[in-house]
Amino acid sequence: MNLIYLSLGSNLGDREKNLDTALSELKNEGIVILKKSSIYETAPWGYEKQPAFLNMAMEGLTLLEPYDLLKLIKEIENKMGRKKTIKYGPRVIDIDIIFYNNIILNSEVLTIPHPLMHKRDFVLKPLCEIASEFIHPELKISVKKLLDNL
């Protein structure tokens, strides 16, 4: 089994229900959810003229390889009604792979660890709640230290 950390966010519709639905979909597809953070309401990032987000993080286990996990996440987002809009725009659900074991992966379609996670408090705060001591495989510092440095 592979240890994964995902970040989830929603700012359209019933935001809390969207997060619950996404977690249920992940679980139904075989993702074992070990820990869930609290839900945080956060200001939009990157494009500010939109509703506030609800964000959370989860720790889980999967048998899926990274690209298969990404494919599953995209299928869940599409099933839940996510539409392509402007970059960093509003969305029913957004699910990002933050960490996958300790791998470092850089491709055109997938980068792990998530390339912007260390610049986003809406990722780091919930992640710190469930994985404060996890060491970023590239930056070689803990999630807590990343949050402290923000």
Secondary structure as a PSIPRED ss2 file (coil, helix, strand):
# PSIPRED VFORMAT (PSIPRED V4.0)

   1 M C   1.000  0.000  0.000
   2 N E   0.000  0.000  1.000
   3 L E   0.000  0.000  1.000
   4 I E   0.000  0.000  1.000
   5 Y E   0.000  0.000  1.000
   6 L E   0.000  0.000  1.000
   7 S E   0.000  0.000  1.000
   8 L E   0.000  0.000  1.000
   9 G E   0.000  0.000  1.000
  10 S E   0.000  0.000  1.000
  11 N C   1.000  0.000  0.000
  12 L C   1.000  0.000  0.000
  13 G C   1.000  0.000  0.000
  14 D C   1.000  0.000  0.000
  15 R H   0.000  1.000  0.000
  16 E H   0.000  1.000  0.000
  17 K H   0.000  1.000  0.000
  18 N H   0.000  1.000  0.000
  19 L H   0.000  1.000  0.000
  20 D H   0.000  1.000  0.000
  21 T H   0.000  1.000  0.000
  22 A H   0.000  1.000  0.000
  23 L H   0.000  1.000  0.000
  24 S H   0.000  1.000  0.000
  25 E H   0.000  1.000  0.000
  26 L H   0.000  1.000  0.000
  27 K H   0.000  1.000  0.000
  28 N H   0.000  1.000  0.000
  29 E C   1.000  0.000  0.000
  30 G C   1.000  0.000  0.000
  31 I C   1.000  0.000  0.000
  32 V E   0.000  0.000  1.000
  33 I E   0.000  0.000  1.000
  34 L E   0.000  0.000  1.000
  35 K E   0.000  0.000  1.000
  36 K E   0.000  0.000  1.000
  37 S C   1.000  0.000  0.000
  38 S C   1.000  0.000  0.000
  39 I C   1.000  0.000  0.000
  40 Y E   0.000  0.000  1.000
  41 E E   0.000  0.000  1.000
  42 T E   0.000  0.000  1.000
  43 A C   1.000  0.000  0.000
  44 P C   1.000  0.000  0.000
  45 W C   1.000  0.000  0.000
  46 G C   1.000  0.000  0.000
  47 Y C   1.000  0.000  0.000
  48 E C   1.000  0.000  0.000
  49 K C   1.000  0.000  0.000
  50 Q C   1.000  0.000  0.000
  51 P C   1.000  0.000  0.000
  52 A C   1.000  0.000  0.000
  53 F E   0.000  0.000  1.000
  54 L E   0.000  0.000  1.000
  55 N E   0.000  0.000  1.000
  56 M E   0.000  0.000  1.000
  57 A E   0.000  0.000  1.000
  58 M E   0.000  0.000  1.000
  59 E E   0.000  0.000  1.000
  60 G E   0.000  0.000  1.000
  61 L E   0.000  0.000  1.000
  62 T E   0.000  0.000  1.000
  63 L C   1.000  0.000  0.000
  64 L C   1.000  0.000  0.000
  65 E C   1.000  0.000  0.000
  66 P H   0.000  1.000  0.000
  67 Y H   0.000  1.000  0.000
  68 D H   0.000  1.000  0.000
  69 L H   0.000  1.000  0.000
  70 L H   0.000  1.000  0.000
  71 K H   0.000  1.000  0.000
  72 L H   0.000  1.000  0.000
  73 I H   0.000  1.000  0.000
  74 K H   0.000  1.000  0.000
  75 E H   0.000  1.000  0.000
  76 I H   0.000  1.000  0.000
  77 E H   0.000  1.000  0.000
  78 N H   0.000  1.000  0.000
  79 K H   0.000  1.000  0.000
  80 M C   1.000  0.000  0.000
  81 G C   1.000  0.000  0.000
  82 R C   1.000  0.000  0.000
  83 K C   1.000  0.000  0.000
  84 K C   1.000  0.000  0.000
  85 T C   1.000  0.000  0.000
  86 I C   1.000  0.000  0.000
  87 K C   1.000  0.000  0.000
  88 Y C   1.000  0.000  0.000
  89 G C   1.000  0.000  0.000
  90 P C   1.000  0.000  0.000
  91 R C   1.000  0.000  0.000
  92 V C   1.000  0.000  0.000
  93 I C   1.000  0.000  0.000
  94 D E   0.000  0.000  1.000
  95 I E   0.000  0.000  1.000
  96 D E   0.000  0.000  1.000
  97 I E   0.000  0.000  1.000
  98 I E   0.000  0.000  1.000
  99 F E   0.000  0.000  1.000
 100 Y E   0.000  0.000  1.000
 101 N C   1.000  0.000  0.000
 102 N C   1.000  0.000  0.000
 103 I C   1.000  0.000  0.000
 104 I C   1.000  0.000  0.000
 105 L E   0.000  0.000  1.000
 106 N E   0.000  0.000  1.000
 107 S C   1.000  0.000  0.000
 108 E C   1.000  0.000  0.000
 109 V C   1.000  0.000  0.000
 110 L C   1.000  0.000  0.000
 111 T E   0.000  0.000  1.000
 112 I E   0.000  0.000  1.000
 113 P C   1.000  0.000  0.000
 114 H C   1.000  0.000  0.000
 115 P C   1.000  0.000  0.000
 116 L C   1.000  0.000  0.000
 117 M H   0.000  1.000  0.000
 118 H H   0.000  1.000  0.000
 119 K H   0.000  1.000  0.000
 120 R C   1.000  0.000  0.000
 121 D H   0.000  1.000  0.000
 122 F H   0.000  1.000  0.000
 123 V H   0.000  1.000  0.000
 124 L H   0.000  1.000  0.000
 125 K H   0.000  1.000  0.000
 126 P H   0.000  1.000  0.000
 127 L H   0.000  1.000  0.000
 128 C H   0.000  1.000  0.000
 129 E H   0.000  1.000  0.000
 130 I H   0.000  1.000  0.000
 131 A H   0.000  1.000  0.000
 132 S C   1.000  0.000  0.000
 133 E C   1.000  0.000  0.000
 134 F C   1.000  0.000  0.000
 135 I E   0.000  0.000  1.000
 136 H C   1.000  0.000  0.000
 137 P C   1.000  0.000  0.000
 138 E C   1.000  0.000  0.000
 139 L C   1.000  0.000  0.000
 140 K C   1.000  0.000  0.000
 141 I C   1.000  0.000  0.000
 142 S E   0.000  0.000  1.000
 143 V H   0.000  1.000  0.000
 144 K H   0.000  1.000  0.000
 145 K H   0.000  1.000  0.000
 146 L H   0.000  1.000  0.000
 147 L H   0.000  1.000  0.000
 148 D H   0.000  1.000  0.000
 149 N H   0.000  1.000  0.000
 150 L C   1.000  0.000  0.000
